[in-house]
């Protein structure tokens, strides 16, 4: 069991106390749900998820990271993060609790602005639909290899036919991960991705910077800029694609802080 403080939703009838006459309200941005998905393991879903979470948290967004994989790699990254100032809320999406419904267990803090979902490999059709139904963006990382090219084809087919994600909604994008750009296999991958009819939005190079970031509980944007300048530039296209997407209007621009659960900094 990880030594990690996670957020647990409270029942709706749990009383909330707030000092009389003190109304604390904050402006919040609309929630964006971002799902990292690929049926094949080892393609970089956790790397993508943790670095997105690190980016948004370090840029002032209220960020939550839901780990739906029993391996809990994203939660381990949060444990490594310790008491970093840019807080990220961890949600254990693979844990089972027979005392509450599954939908209740997977609730997120009400003031969350960016929710990143790290999914497991080999999802069955029902779980695939559950994890993608409310997603604003679905990101598919793929490695430059023949096996991975075949796997991403199947993954996209499942999204279209099983999860009923329509191409025209432009909710899905592909990211080439751990690439060496001056290689034939990368050119083959790039050509293949451009024929899918799905946005191919970014390529991330094969570098030890991501290994060091994972070990430290950091995102690539939170590391020494002198060492990660090239990698940060690689992320710009993906961030721009995500942030230029239209989102549903927030039901309210203000949230009463007294009604929100207290969020513990992971590892604190």
DRENMAR-392782 format. One record per residue (C-alpha): chain; x, y, z; residue in one letter. Coordinates in nm, 4 decimals, m for minus. Example, Ala and Ser with C-alpha at 12.3 -4.5 7.8 and 13.67 -1.06 7.14 Angstrom:
chaine:x:y:z:residu
A:1.2300:m0.4500:0.7800:a
A:1.3670:m0.1060:0.7140:s
This chain:
chaine:x:y:z:residu
A:0.0000:0.0000:0.0000:x
A:0.1402:0.3338:m0.1004:x
A:0.1981:0.5861:0.1747:x
A:m0.0040:0.8464:m0.0095:x
A:m0.2841:1.0761:0.1008:x
A:m0.5679:1.0561:m0.1490:x
A:m0.8923:1.2453:m0.1780:x
A:m1.2003:1.0483:m0.0777:x
A:m1.5450:1.1890:m0.1609:x
A:m1.7836:1.2561:0.1260:x
A:m2.1500:1.1562:0.1204:x
A:m2.3839:1.4299:0.0027:x
A:m2.5427:1.4574:0.3489:x
A:m2.2142:1.5196:0.5268:x
A:m2.2490:1.8535:0.7057:x
A:m2.0012:2.1254:0.6149:x
A:m1.9085:2.3866:0.8709:x
A:m1.7888:2.7336:0.7875:x
A:m1.7277:3.0288:1.0182:x
A:m2.0338:3.2502:1.0288:x
A:m2.0063:3.5595:0.8138:x
A:m1.7052:3.4279:0.6192:x
A:m1.7771:3.3478:0.2555:x
A:m1.4739:3.2305:0.0650:x
A:m1.5275:3.2154:m0.3087:x
A:m1.2813:3.1519:m0.5857:x
A:m1.3065:3.1718:m0.9606:x
A:m1.2641:2.8369:m1.1296:x
A:m1.2121:2.7444:m1.4934:x
A:m1.4305:2.4814:m1.6617:x
A:m1.3297:2.1230:m1.5954:x
A:m1.1414:1.9506:m1.8770:x
A:m1.1236:1.5698:m1.8597:x
A:m0.8184:1.4323:m2.0408:x
A:m0.7822:1.0559:m2.0843:x
A:m0.4545:0.8842:m2.1804:x
A:m0.5483:0.5641:m2.3599:x
A:m0.3935:0.2758:m2.5492:x
A:m0.4781:m0.0925:m2.5247:x
A:m0.1082:m0.1794:m2.5410:x
A:0.1036:m0.1547:m2.2292:x
A:0.4362:0.0260:m2.2127:x
A:0.3527:0.2924:m2.4690:x
A:0.3812:0.5910:m2.2355:x
A:0.0331:0.6519:m2.0917:x
A:0.1700:0.7172:m1.7429:x
A:0.4488:0.9412:m1.8736:x
A:0.1921:1.1400:m2.0684:x
A:m0.0477:1.1587:m1.7720:x
A:0.2049:1.2617:m1.5091:x
A:0.3691:1.5239:m1.7270:x
A:0.0320:1.6750:m1.8154:x
A:m0.0583:1.6838:m1.4464:x
A:0.2756:1.8457:m1.3651:x
A:0.2291:2.1043:m1.6386:x
A:m0.1177:2.2100:m1.5302:x
A:m0.0393:2.2124:m1.1585:x
A:0.2741:2.4216:m1.2119:x
A:0.0701:2.6675:m1.4196:x
A:m0.1853:2.7293:m1.1492:x
A:m0.4646:2.4912:m1.2489:x
A:m0.6434:2.2898:m0.9822:x
A:m0.5331:1.9489:m1.1036:x
A:m0.6389:1.5936:m1.0229:x
A:m0.4745:1.2726:m1.1431:x
A:m0.6953:0.9628:m1.1548:x
A:m0.4999:0.6386:m1.1756:x
A:m0.7307:0.3678:m1.3147:x
A:m0.4524:0.1075:m1.3396:x
A:m0.3999:m0.1519:m1.0651:x
A:m0.0236:m0.1005:m1.1045:x
A:m0.0779:0.2515:m0.9667:x
A:0.2260:0.3959:m1.1466:x
A:0.0818:0.7483:m1.1520:x
A:0.0097:0.7334:m0.7791:x
A:0.3669:0.6198:m0.7201:x
A:0.4821:0.9253:m0.9154:x
A:0.2688:1.1377:m0.6824:x
A:0.4329:0.9704:m0.3841:x
A:0.7740:1.0600:m0.5285:x
A:0.6497:1.4166:m0.5650:x
A:0.6411:1.4643:m0.1889:x
A:0.5777:1.8209:m0.0768:x
A:0.6273:1.9974:m0.4089:x
A:0.4452:2.3339:m0.4009:x
A:0.2279:2.2668:m0.7083:x
A:m0.0269:2.0341:m0.5465:x
A:m0.1955:1.7540:m0.7426:x
A:m0.4891:1.5579:m0.6046:x
A:m0.4526:1.1802:m0.6382:x
A:m0.7543:0.9553:m0.7008:x
A:m0.7167:0.5772:m0.6757:x
A:m0.9399:0.4708:m0.9613:x
A:m0.8502:0.1004:m0.9476:x
A:m0.9359:0.0440:m0.5815:x
A:m1.2575:m0.1410:m0.4991:x
A:m1.4829:m0.0349:m0.2138:x
A:m1.7959:m0.2429:m0.1654:x
A:m1.9513:0.0160:0.0639:x
A:m2.0045:0.2801:m0.2065:x
A:m2.0999:0.2792:m0.5734:x
A:m1.8277:0.2890:m0.8364:x
A:m1.9456:0.6252:m0.9724:x
A:m1.9366:0.7764:m0.6230:x
A:m1.5867:0.6427:m0.5608:x
A:m1.4580:0.8074:m0.8796:x
A:m1.5948:1.1534:m0.8026:x
A:m1.3415:1.4347:m0.8231:x
A:m1.3091:1.7441:m0.6032:x
A:m1.5725:1.9958:m0.7182:x
A:m1.3238:2.2742:m0.7918:x
A:m1.1016:2.0615:m1.0186:x
A:m1.0077:2.2366:m1.3432:x
A:m0.7970:1.9683:m1.5118:x
A:m0.8564:1.5976:m1.4568:x
A:m0.5982:1.3624:m1.6075:x
A:m0.6936:0.9924:m1.6293:x
A:m0.4209:0.7284:m1.6623:x
A:m0.5841:0.4123:m1.7972:x
A:m0.4711:0.0476:m1.7880:x
A:m0.3940:m0.1658:m2.0890:x
A:m0.6382:m0.4165:m2.2420:x
A:m0.9636:m0.2499:m2.1407:x
A:m1.2804:m0.4520:m2.1886:x
A:m1.5589:m0.2804:m2.3895:x
A:m1.7610:m0.1731:m2.0847:x
A:m1.4603:m0.0221:m1.9070:x
A:m1.3534:0.1504:m2.2284:x
A:m1.6916:0.3183:m2.2550:x
A:m1.6912:0.4154:m1.8864:x
A:m1.3505:0.5817:m1.9047:x
A:m1.4100:0.7710:m2.2300:x
A:m1.7786:0.8654:m2.2058:x
A:m1.7278:1.2089:m2.0491:x
A:m1.3769:1.2749:m2.1815:x
A:m1.3147:1.6134:m2.3386:x
A:m0.9908:1.4852:m2.4917:x
A:m0.8553:1.1335:m2.5508:x
A:m0.4801:1.1129:m2.6070:x
A:m0.3222:0.8013:m2.7584:x
A:0.0551:0.7664:m2.7150:x
A:0.2239:0.5314:m2.9615:x
A:0.5815:0.4079:m2.9930:x
A:0.7712:0.3841:m3.3234:x
A:0.7502:0.0093:m3.3880:x
A:0.5513:m0.2233:m3.6130:x
A:0.3800:m0.3810:m3.3119:x
A:0.2716:m0.0440:m3.1750:x
A:0.1491:0.0769:m3.5121:x
A:m0.0776:m0.2283:m3.5308:x
A:m0.1932:m0.1765:m3.1710:x
A:m0.2884:0.1879:m3.2207:x
A:m0.4938:0.0933:m3.5259:x
A:m0.6955:m0.1449:m3.3100:x
A:m0.7246:0.1118:m3.0307:x
A:m0.8701:0.3733:m3.2641:x
A:m1.1082:0.1180:m3.4138:x
A:m1.2330:0.0343:m3.0637:x
A:m1.2869:0.4014:m2.9853:x
A:m1.4925:0.4496:m3.2996:x
A:m1.6890:0.1228:m3.2923:x
A:m1.7085:0.0255:m2.9238:x
A:m1.6919:0.3551:m2.7370:x
A:m1.8831:0.5329:m3.0174:x
A:m1.6442:0.8275:m3.0353:x
A:m1.7095:1.0168:m3.3574:x
A:m1.4178:1.1390:m3.5657:x
A:m1.5837:1.4726:m3.6329:x
A:m1.5938:1.5601:m3.2640:x
A:m1.2132:1.5912:m3.2718:x
A:m1.1835:1.4570:m2.9181:x
A:m0.9039:1.2144:m3.0087:x
A:m0.5396:1.2901:m3.0816:x
A:m0.2283:1.0763:m3.1279:x
A:0.1169:1.1456:m2.9820:x
A:0.4359:0.9762:m3.1025:x
A:0.6351:0.8842:m2.7939:x
A:1.0041:0.8047:m2.7322:x
A:1.1005:0.8790:m3.0886:x
A:1.4354:0.9281:m3.2599:x
A:1.3400:1.1560:m3.5441:x
A:1.6231:1.0730:m3.7813:x
A:1.5230:0.7084:m3.8201:x
A:1.3285:0.5128:m4.0806:x
A:1.0847:0.3695:m3.8273:x
A:0.9905:0.7186:m3.7098:x
A:0.9235:0.8243:m4.0666:x
A:0.7081:0.5145:m4.1102:x
A:0.5169:0.5956:m3.7929:x
A:0.4720:0.9609:m3.8876:x
A:0.3426:0.8684:m4.2325:x
A:0.1036:0.6127:m4.0818:x
A:m0.0356:0.8544:m3.8234:x
A:m0.0987:1.1174:m4.0878:x
A:m0.3207:0.8722:m4.2771:x
A:m0.5487:0.7931:m3.9826:x
A:m0.7797:1.0900:m4.0080:x
A:m0.7032:1.1553:m3.6395:x
A:m0.4997:1.4614:m3.5340:x
A:m0.1313:1.3766:m3.4920:x
A:m0.0385:1.6590:m3.2593:x
A:0.3050:1.5996:m3.1083:x
A:0.6237:1.3920:m3.0996:x
A:0.8232:1.3404:m2.7804:x
A:1.1859:1.2408:m2.8116:x
A:1.3563:0.9464:m2.6453:x
A:1.5448:1.1051:m2.3542:x
A:1.6469:1.0295:m1.9972:x
A:1.4822:1.3537:m1.8890:x
A:1.1504:1.1710:m1.8557:x
A:1.3127:0.8989:m1.6454:x
A:1.4609:1.1572:m1.4096:x
A:1.1280:1.3426:m1.3948:x
A:0.9438:1.0236:m1.2980:x
A:1.1912:0.9388:m1.0235:x
A:1.1563:1.2886:m0.8773:x
A:0.7788:1.3176:m0.9020:x
A:0.8159:1.6077:m1.1445:x
A:0.6851:1.6984:m1.4852:x
A:0.9191:1.7922:m1.7672:x
A:0.8048:2.1554:m1.7293:x
A:0.9137:2.1610:m1.3654:x
A:1.2733:2.0539:m1.4234:x
A:1.5829:2.2586:m1.4970:x
A:1.4910:2.4557:m1.8091:x
A:1.8498:2.4450:m1.9348:x
A:1.8273:2.0658:m1.9684:x
A:1.4689:2.0333:m2.0911:x
A:1.4298:2.3222:m2.3364:x
A:1.3881:2.0904:m2.6360:x
A:1.1363:1.8692:m2.4547:x
A:0.9298:2.1654:m2.3358:x
A:0.9125:2.2880:m2.6934:x
A:0.7876:1.9433:m2.8016:x
A:0.4933:1.9813:m2.5615:x
A:0.3768:2.3173:m2.6946:x
A:0.1766:2.1690:m2.9827:x
A:m0.0102:1.9293:m2.7520:x
A:m0.0893:2.1949:m2.4921:x
A:m0.2109:2.4304:m2.7649:x
A:m0.4335:2.1584:m2.9118:x
A:m0.5861:2.0874:m2.5702:x
A:m0.6384:2.4478:m2.4668:x
A:m0.7852:2.5653:m2.7969:x
A:m1.0655:2.3122:m2.7704:x
A:m1.4094:2.4522:m2.6783:x
A:m1.5258:2.3421:m2.3340:x
A:m1.8741:2.3474:m2.1808:x
A:m1.9411:2.6631:m1.9852:x
A:m1.8957:2.6232:m1.6131:x
A:m2.2280:2.6054:m1.4306:x
A:m2.0929:2.8746:m1.2047:x
A:m1.7771:3.0807:m1.2072:x
A:m1.7667:3.0775:m0.8293:x
A:m1.7395:2.7916:m0.5830:x
A:m1.7903:2.8140:m0.2109:x
A:m1.4653:2.6872:m0.0669:x
A:m1.6494:2.5753:0.2428:x
A:m1.8373:2.3175:0.0377:x
A:m1.5262:2.1626:m0.1104:x
A:m1.3430:1.8768:0.0623:x
A:m1.0065:1.9545:0.2162:x
A:m0.7402:1.8332:m0.0302:x
A:m0.4212:1.6875:0.1096:x
A:m0.0949:1.7396:m0.0702:x
A:0.0250:1.3912:m0.1767:x
A:0.3106:1.2750:0.0375:x
A:0.2516:1.5527:0.2875:x
